[in-house]
Amino acid sequence: MTFDHQGDAFHHLAECLKSLDRGFENLPEFSPRVDPEAIRTTLLETAERLRENRPYHHPLYIGQMLKPPHPVARAAYALAMCLNPNNHALDGGLATSAMEKEAVAGIARMFGLEPHLGHLCGGGTMANFEALWVGRELRPGRAVAASAQAHYTHARLSAVLGMPFVKLPVDATGRMDAQALEQALEVGAIGTVVVTLGTTAAGGVDPLDRVLDLRSRYDFRVHVDAAYGGYFTLADNLEPEPRGAFRRIDEADSIVIDPHKHGLQPYGCGCVLFRDPAVGRFYKHDSPYTYFSSSELHLGEISLECSRAGASAAALWATMRMLPLVPGGAFASGLESCREAALALHRALEANDRYAPLFPPQLDIVVWAVRAATAKDSSKRARRLFDAAERLNLHLALATFPRAMCEAARPVATWDADEIVCLRACVMKPEHREWMPEILRRLNRSEAARD
């Protein structure tokens, strides 16, 4: 894919802009005062500055969670930005508010949440904030519990909300220890348990089914942080344990998902969903200068954020029209391709005696240590390999994992540190499946160059 030929999406913009103009042809003609040459010069300067980025769009970028937006999402976002709608109130985003409600309802259906209450937001952090805030209102004075591999935002947001935070241990694959959770629940101080499907470091899928079973004996809310992994509910090639977790996601009290990760959307586009629409009472407020135009629900009345880009809703709506969220569809097939590529990478790493993959990927993140005599030397080798790969335009990531998650892979003979810096690949592009042979060739060349 090149930037001037993204599925011809941008080539259709001129036609789409004319169609958009026809919706306002009853208004008097006017032309904004702009200098076309100044715009051209500035944009060319901007393009030159943007070259300083890493090639996030390319299959040789396999490092962080950076998945290119679909061309239709980019084009729909650009089209909507001609109006610059604000989805806080219907006055600022009439059409895009309706598009947001439709798109959010589609995501809720994917999870089996009907009825539901939900909306888009700036990203997973804000979405998780709202879910924890509602948890605080329903279980005042109680703590939030999450695994040691949960996203760091949960501890931070708990502090902002004035809620105690309990960090739970994980098993050797980075999944929440359900037995440790039960021991913590026996104290009676936990009001919300965060279940991560999957973790952003290693892609671990917490045992949601076991957590839900505990809810029948203890009083707590279940919040599912599926910011990264939520769309895998559509994938048909998961192992039984993660599949079992996704099958019961509709029993969670709240769910967070980030369409700007596997949902093919531009930043920032997060989504929070609640199983019980009655929690909307906690958002209740009045704004006579923004909510006066309609008695219909304004999205700002069920959101902590105020101004929000309606263009995000337009981009998501367009993508879901083109690629519906249904099992067996083209969107689901893309997720399955990512997982197949991750499994291929894991198998290749297992066959190479220089590497120690920590465990098979549960979704599409692969992590591995570099074999060495000591833990410190393994970390040094991983950093050198990371640098060598980048020089060959293979972009990986580094992540630190505790000894408990590394030990079973036996990457070192002597543990002179309690953690190891490992290499990490987010195999999030469907194209990674076809590009895996080239990725592996460059990884092998990087290993030789490191030596």
N, C-alpha and C positions, 0 to 999 in steps of 0.2 A: 504494500500500500504506500503510495506517495501522497503528500499533502494536497497536491493539486488534482488528485483523482481519487476521491473517497467514495467509491460507489456512485459517482455522479451526483451525490446529494446536493452539493453546493451549486452545481450547474443548473439545478431546478429552481434555485432561489428567485431568479428574476421572474419566472412565471408565477411563482407563489406570491411574490410581492405584488404583482399586478392583481392577482386574485384578492389579496388582502385589501388593496386600495379600493377595489370595487365595493367593499363593505362600507366605505365612507364617502362614496361619490356624491352624496347629497350635500356635502360640506363645501364651502367656497375654497377654491384652489389657493394654496400658498406654498412658498418654497423657503426652507430654512436658509439662513445666511451662513453658508460654509464655503471654505476655499478648497476645492477638490485637489489642487496640487499640494496644498499643505497637508491634507489628509493622506495623500499618497506618500509623501516624503516621510511623514511621521510613522505610518504603518510599515514602511520598509525599514526604518530604524528599529521599530519594535521587533520585526522579524529577525533582524540581525542579533538583537539582544537575546531573543528566545532560543537561538542556536546554542546558547550556553547550557541548556538543559541536557540531561541524559536522554537517550532515545526511548522514552517510555512507551511509545507506540509500537516499537519493533519487537518481533519475537525473540531477539537476542537480549532484550531486557527481560529478566526473569527474577528480579530482586524483590522489591517492595510491592505492596498491594496497589499497583497502579495499572488499572485496566482501561484501555482506550474507550472513550464513549463511542457508541455506534454512530456511523455517519448520519443516520436520520435524526438521532438525538441532537447532534451538533447543529444540523440545519434547522430543526424545529426550534431549538433554543435561540438561534440567530434570528429566525423569523419573528418569534415572540418578542425579542428585544427591540424590534422596531416600534412596539407599543410600550415596552417596559412596564408590564403589569405588576401590581403588588397584590399578593394574595391574602393580605391581612383582612381586607374588607371587600365586599362586592363592588363598591364604588371604584376601587383601584384595579380589580382583576375579575371582572364578571365572567368572561369565558374561561379564563385559566383556573378560577376557583371551581367551576364545574368540572373541568378536566382533572383537577387534583382529586376531587371527590370520587370520580370514576376510577382513576388510577389507584387510589388508596383502597377502594373497594375491591379492585382486582387483586391487589396484594393480599388483602384480608381473605379473599376466597381461596387463594393459593394455600393459605395456612388453615383453612376451614373455620375461620372466625366470622360467623354470621349469627347474630348481629355483631357490630363492633363500633368502636369510636377510634378515630385516628386521623392523622394528618401528616404532611411532609414537614421537614424542618431542615436546618442547615447541615446536619450530619448526625453521626451516631452519638457524639458527645451530648448534643442538645436533646436528642431523642431519649437517651438513657437518663439524662437529668430529669426529664418530665416523668418518666416511669418511676424513678426513685422518689421524686417529690410526691407523687400520688401515693406511693407506698408509705411515705412518712405520714401523710394525712390520714391514712386508714389504719396505720399501726403506730400511733405517736409514741415517742420515747423508745422505740425498738431499734435494733441494729440491722445493718445490711451485711450479709455474708456472701462472699464470692471466693473462687479458688485463687490460688497463688499465680495461676496462669491467666486469670481473667484480665481484661484490659485495665491498665492503671487508672483509667478515668473513674472507675467505680469507687475507689478509695478517695480520690480527690473530690468527687461530687458528694460523697457521703459527708466529708468534712465541711463542704460548703453548706450542706443542708443541716448541719449540726447533728448528724446521726453517727452513732458508733459504727465502726467497721470491723468485721471479723474476717481474717484471711485464713482460708481452709487449705490444707495440704492437697497435693495431687498424687496420682499414681505414676508409674514409670512412663506412661504415654502422655502425661500432661493433663489427664482428665480429673475432675473433682473427685476426691475420696468421699464416697457417700457415707461410709461408716463414720468418718470424722465429722461429717455434717450432722449426723444423727446425735452424736455425742454433744455437739455444740447446741443443737436444738433442745436437748433435755434441760438445759439451763433456763430456757423460756425467754431469752432476751432478744431473739432474732425475729424480726418482722418481715424481712424481704430476703429471699435467696436468689442470687443472680446465677443463672445457668447459661453457660456460654456454648453456643453451637456455631462455629468453632473458634478457637482461640487464635488471636492474630499472630502469635509467635510461631506456634507449631501446628495449628489447624486442628487441635484437639476438640472432640465433641463430648461435652459433659453428659453424664447419665441422667438425662431428663426423666426417663421413666422411673428410675429409682427415687429421684427427688419428689416426683408427683405422688408416689406411693407414701412417702413420709408425710406429705401434706394431709393425708387422711388421719394422722395421729397427732400432728402438731399444728399450731395456728401460725401460719406464715403465708405470705404471698410469693408466687413464683414469677420471677421476671426473666425472660429469655433474651439474652443479648446475642442476636443472630446477625449483627451488623455485617460481618464478613460472610458467614456461611449460610444464611437463611434461604437463599435461592436453591440450595442443594436439596431442599424438600422435593424438587421436581426430578432430581437425578435418579436414574434407575440402576446405577452401578456402585452403590455404597455397600459397605460391609454390614452385617446384621446389627451390630451394636449401634453405630450412628443412625442407621435406618430406623431402628427401634425408637431412638430419641426423636427423630423428625416426625414419626407417625403420631406422636402424642403432643405435638407442639400446640394444637388447638386447645389444650387444657391449661395452658399458661394464662396467668392473669394479664400479662403485658408482654409485647414482643417488639424488639427493635430490629430493623433491617436497613442497610445502606444501599439504595439503588446506585449510588456512585461507586460501588465496588463491583459486584458481579452483575448488577442491573444495567450496565452499559450506559450510565449517565455521567454528565459533567459534574464536577464539584460545584456547590455542595448540595447534596440531595440525600437526606435521611428520612426515615419514616418511623413513627411510633404508633402502635396499635394497642387498644385495651379491649379485653373480652367483654367487660361490663360497660355499656354506654353510660351508665349512671355516674361514672367517675367524672363526667363532664361538669358536674356541679362544683367541683373544686376550681374550675377555670372561670366561673361566672363573674362577669364584671360588666361595666357599661361604658360606652364611648359614644356620646350623642353626636359627635361630628364625623364619625366614620361609619357607624352602623345605622344611619337614619334611612338609607335608601330602600331597605327591604326588611320584611319580617322574617325572611328565610335566614337560616343559620349562617353567619359569617365565620370563616375559618379562624379568624382572630379570637373568636369567642371560645375556641377549644384548643388554644395554643398559648404557650408562654411567650413565644416570640411575637413580635409585632410585624414590622415590614419583612416580607419574604418574597423572593423572586418568583413571579408567576411563570417566568420562562422555564424554570425547573419543572414545573407541572406540565407545561406544554411538551417539553422534551420527553418526559417519562410517558405521558399519554401517547405520543406518537410512536415511541418505541414499542409500547405494549400493544398498540393497534397492529404494528407490523410483525411483532414477535410475541404472540399471546403466551401467558404464563400457564401452560398446560403440559401435563406429562406427555412425552413422546413428540412434542413440537420442536421447532427449530431452536428455540431458546434453550429448552432442556437438553437438546442434543449438544449445544455448545458447552454446557456445563459438564456433560459426560465426556466430551473430548478433552477438557482440561484435566479431569480426573484420570483418564487413560494416559495422558502425557505424564502426569505426576507418578503414576505407577511404573511407567517405562523408565523414568529417571531413577526411581528407587531401585528397580531391578538392576540397572546398570551400575549403580553405586555399590550394591551388594556384591556384584561380581568383580569389583575392583578392590584388591587387598590393601589399597592405600586409604580407603575410606571406611567409615563406620556409620552408616545411616542409623539414626536413633531408633526409629520404628517405622512401619509402613504408614504412608499418609492416610489419614481418615477422610480428608477432602482433597484439596489440591496443593497443599503446602508440603514441601520436602525439606527435612533438616538432616545434616550429617556432620560428623566430626572427622578431622584428619588424623589418621593413626600416628602415634608418636610414643616415645618412651614415657613422657610425663604429661600431665594435664596442661602445665604452662607451655610446654613445647608444642602441644597440639594446638593451643590457641594461637601461638606465633605462626605456625604453619598455615592455619586457616586465614589469618590476616594477609600473609604473603600470597597465598593462592587467590584471594579476593582481588588483590592489586594486580596480579599477573593476568587474571581473567579480564579485568577491565581494560588492560592494555590491548587485549585481543577483541575488544568490543563485546565481550560477554559480561553482562552486568548481573551480579549476584547480590546477596545481602549477607550481613553478619548478624548473629543473634547469640546471646549468652544463655546457657542452660545449666541448671544445677546438676550436681553429681548424680542425684537420685534419678534424673531423667536420662543420663548418659551411660550409667554404669552397665546396664544390661547389654549394650552394644560393644562393650570392652574395647574402647578406643585407645586406652593407655595401659601401661604396665604399672605405673606408679602415680598415685593421686597426691600431687603436691599442691593442689588447689581444690576448692570446693565447687568449682564451676569450670566450664569449658566454652570458649568462643567457637561456635559452629558456623558452618555455611548454611544458607537458607535460600530456597527458591520458591517463589509464589508462581505456580504454573497456571496462571489465570487467563491466558489467551488461548482460544481454541486452536489457533495456528501452532501452538507449542507442540501439538501432537505430530504434525508433519515436520517441524523444525527440530525435533529432539535429536536425530542423528547429527545434525550440524552443531547443536548445543554440546553434545557429548564430545564431538571432535575438538571443539575449542576448549572444553574443560580439560581434556587430556593434554592438549598443547600447553595450556596454562600450568598444569602440573609439571610438565617437562621444563617450562621456562622458570618456574619457581625453584626447581632444583639447580 
